[in-house]
Every structure is written in structure tokens, then in C-alpha cells.
Amino acid sequence: MVDRADLVICYIDHENGGAYQTVKYAEKQGKKIINIANESE
């Protein structure tokens, strides 16, 4: 899925698990990533 995406939107609030590993892979592929867990309220 990451390979075909231009933008990755996620909610990651810890540094382990499958979602975290997928985001790290997306970073290596040069994808733009928006982590909505980091958005200020």
C-alpha cells in the first residue's frame, strides 16, 4: 500500500508495532507523512 501512495496519513503515538514499522518504511521511500497524533488541539 505504501509503495502506491503519494501521502501517508497515520496516527502513531508509540514507537513499536506494525503501524510504526510501516511509517518507517514510508520514510525510507521518501513519502510525505502526516501523523495526526502530533497535531495540536
C-alpha positions as CSV (number, residue, x, y, z in Angstrom):
1,M,0.0,0.0,0.0
2,V,2.8,2.4,0.9
3,D,4.5,1.7,-2.4
4,R,1.5,3.0,-4.3
5,A,0.8,6.0,-2.1
6,D,1.9,9.6,-2.5
7,L,0.9,10.6,1.0
8,V,0.6,8.6,4.2
9,I,-1.7,9.7,7.0
10,C,-1.4,7.9,10.3
11,Y,-2.0,8.1,14.0
12,I,1.2,6.9,15.7
13,D,1.7,7.6,19.4
14,H,4.3,5.0,20.3
15,E,7.5,3.6,18.7
16,N,6.7,0.0,18.2
17,G,4.3,-2.3,16.3
18,G,3.3,-2.8,12.7
19,A,2.0,0.7,12.0
20,Y,5.2,2.3,13.3
21,Q,7.3,-0.1,11.1
22,T,5.1,0.8,8.1
23,V,5.7,4.5,8.7
24,K,9.4,4.0,9.0
25,Y,9.3,2.1,5.6
26,A,7.4,5.0,4.1
27,E,10.0,7.5,5.3
28,K,12.7,5.4,3.6
29,Q,10.7,5.5,0.4
30,G,10.6,9.3,0.6
31,K,6.8,9.5,1.1
32,K,5.1,12.5,2.7
33,I,3.8,11.5,6.1
34,I,1.2,13.3,8.2
35,N,0.9,11.9,11.8
36,I,-2.3,13.3,13.2
37,A,-1.2,12.2,16.7
38,N,1.2,15.1,16.6
39,E,-1.4,17.7,15.7
40,S,-2.0,20.3,18.3
41,E,-5.5,20.7,19.7
